[in-house]
């Protein structure tokens, strides 16, 4: 495999990240995911192809832009829409609407949108190009005990690229973490073992049928891979998104705690991630389809679930 010619598709790179592993980190987010979590806070991560995003609050209105985006679209996928009052000037701005059934994500409109209200989400990187970006923050890793995290989407969906960039970071002496759903063949996940110091491992529900019904895939592979990582002596930070009406019942949390307990010392911490609705705005940037929302769990509810997991002897945080 010629790693120099490998290309990965990235939708975001976040520097000074303190939520994706120890210390100060830089996290690279790869596009593409086989799961379809309805609460996903990064819906732009799910599709493998670049997607046109529109941020309404950046839009300066078709009059100010001389309708450049509308003129640039050969498919006729952009049309005038409702007006919005400019918060600074009080002027009424003519907004646009992207006809998603026509748009082919070519990006012609984004190239002429100077306020970047329209942009393509998803950029191709070679291993070396991404490595150079990640290495810019190397001094922060050394001082804070941080490193690089590869996330998604599901990074294992771009396995060759993920393995190559992890290997490249280890060659630089950088601590590496892989944020994964665990939904991949073990042979794929095993390729990351020599180059990954820590796995940020998602567990969403212990009942496989409910897991498949809501997320689109069963959980047997996910659970088996967690066991195999533990048997291989790897360290895991288990992440549990707490979703109302899905997995926030005490019975499921207790079953999840028991599973984590069985993994033994491999589990360094269990992170409970309370549902939030910040992803709703992102759905509206890339789609016209209605988005289901739930009420975020209260602090009291989160503390109750935390106590249930701590009863199993686990180190638990509310993330």
Helices and strands as residue ranges (DSSP letters): G 3-5, E 7-17, E 25-30, G 43-45, E 51-54, G 56-58, H 62-65, H 68-72, E 78-85, E 92-98, H 108-111, E 118-121, E 123-126, H 127-135, H 138-144, E 147-151, G 155-158, H 159-171, E 175-180, H 186-190, G 193-195, E 198-202, H 208-215, H 220-231, E 235-242, H 250-262, G 264-266, E 267-274, H 280-286, H 299-310, E 316-318
